[in-house]
Amino acid sequence: MDKPKSISRRTWLKKTARIAATAVLYTSVDWSVAAATETTKKATKASVHYQGHPKDGKMCGMCKYFIPPGGVAGHGMMSGMMGVGMMRDGACQVVQGRISPMGYCTLYTPA
């Protein structure tokens, strides 16, 4: 019968240190993912001073964050896709709740 192969104390310590470092790395990655999820929450209407009417010709329907009903962000009223129902409330990528295409907030960014 063969004798089990023994490893030196130094080799054992190195392998244990690698395993511990890997565990710390994976733990820190999990925390950073959780932190990123926290920062991607939408802003409240009050925090961005949302109003249901345009300001200086700027309106949600022309903002890159506006999502028209059944549409995609950045393809609002001014993207050549005007049609029946395009003036209905939609959503926003960065603000909570229903958003009027005629509304405005401080996060307005032209599409």
Secondary structure as the mmCIF struct_conf table of DSSP 4:
data_model
#
loop_
_struct_conf.conf_type_id
_struct_conf.id
_struct_conf.beg_label_comp_id
_struct_conf.beg_label_asym_id
_struct_conf.beg_label_seq_id
_struct_conf.end_label_comp_id
_struct_conf.end_label_asym_id
_struct_conf.end_label_seq_id
HELX_LH_PP_P HELX_LH_PP_P1 ASP A 2 SER A 6
HELX_RH_AL_P HELX_RH_AL_P1 ARG A 9 THR A 39
TURN_TY1_P TURN_TY1_P1 THR A 40 THR A 40
HELX_LH_PP_P HELX_LH_PP_P2 LYS A 41 LYS A 42
STRN STRN1 ALA A 43 ALA A 43
HELX_LH_PP_P HELX_LH_PP_P3 THR A 44 THR A 44
TURN_TY1_P TURN_TY1_P2 LYS A 45 LYS A 45
HELX_RH_3T_P HELX_RH_3T_P1 ALA A 46 VAL A 48
TURN_TY1_P TURN_TY1_P3 HIS A 49 HIS A 49
STRN STRN2 GLN A 51 GLN A 51
BEND BEND1 GLY A 52 HIS A 53
STRN STRN3 LYS A 55 LYS A 55
TURN_TY1_P TURN_TY1_P4 ASP A 56 GLY A 57
STRN STRN4 LYS A 58 LYS A 58
HELX_RH_3T_P HELX_RH_3T_P2 CYS A 60 MET A 62
STRN STRN5 CYS A 63 CYS A 63
TURN_TY1_P TURN_TY1_P5 LYS A 64 TYR A 65
STRN STRN6 PHE A 66 ILE A 67
TURN_TY1_P TURN_TY1_P6 PRO A 69 GLY A 70
TURN_TY1_P TURN_TY1_P7 ALA A 73 GLY A 74
BEND BEND2 GLY A 76 GLY A 76
HELX_RH_3T_P HELX_RH_3T_P3 MET A 77 SER A 79
TURN_TY1_P TURN_TY1_P8 GLY A 80 GLY A 80
TURN_TY1_P TURN_TY1_P9 VAL A 84 MET A 87
BEND BEND3 ARG A 88 ARG A 88
STRN STRN7 GLY A 90 GLY A 90
STRN STRN8 ALA A 91 CYS A 92
BEND BEND4 GLN A 93 VAL A 94
STRN STRN9 VAL A 95 VAL A 95
BEND BEND5 GLY A 97 GLY A 97
STRN STRN10 ILE A 99 ILE A 99
TURN_TY1_P TURN_TY1_P10 PRO A 101 MET A 102
STRN STRN11 TYR A 104 TYR A 104
TURN_TY1_P TURN_TY1_P11 THR A 106 LEU A 107
STRN STRN12 PRO A 110 PRO A 110
#
